[in-house]
Amino acid sequence: MSHEFRNHAPGRSIDRLAVGDTASVTRTFSREDVEAFARISGDDNPAHVDDGYVGVTGRRGRLVHGVLEAGLISAVVGTRLPGPGTLYLSQSLKWLAAVRPGEELTATVTVAEVIVEKNRLVLDTVVTRAGEPVLTGQALVMPPRA
């Protein structure tokens, strides 16, 4: 079966993870990415799809969906740390700043706690723009078994 997705190394099991382990992904969402997400999700709020809309920011222009930004955290968890096979159990999110298409974002996940007996990890999560947090939170995940 052929597909256009990348191949990834297997995810890390709990015995290969430690407090302080970290991984990141960087991405810039385009206007087209935001429009595609609006179509897929059904969230076509004018704040995301209308260049002339003035919302709570007081400035004209589109904003990247906050949940699309949070998707970068999911990308780290699912492809880097712990990686493929990981199951999300929960995620808290706090948005700190609006993001516009064309702004480079970096999502970083750091292991905050390893719960060996339950095969769980607590992860500190942050999305930054130019080094400044725009989204913070914490995730509970189940890494793949060895």
Steps between C-alpha positions, in 0.01 A plus 500: 500500500657828397424833660646846523578490872845467653627184663588540867714302739298315765392706800694482826365277776487616861829328587674721240361831630609730783397829658652781295489319163383749238412524132367769268349564159494831313240601244357806334128483422403662172173668413418186298564280807258712704236484225541121470458462876190724490350274233591175677389611847205716397645791703474774240482780757582824313798547734663214307375546143432872440796733439289806584356370826593691814449289809631514852854580383385839367700435182379387160611161385458131549601299803620141507249274678621435854428130466714492184785645707438228760528246220873571498517356852325189372758480221783493753326239717407277207822519301785594735438468874398239591418444131297254292262284699446760773142557614381840623298483823458871576636844414452836673549811288540869579526746211716803573516683166334506158689347207472605136570295189865525398637509856745223587397291800697243699325243717709345776411209726698423816457196724394634841411171671541129425237271657651158430238286677219648285705546179421872498694820439417854603633740239546875523398651166569839346464664160723801443535775240844662487576338835191642673221264615168530317351177640585300813361190661555153632424159349448153639599229254553126482822415316523181293591179678851359457 
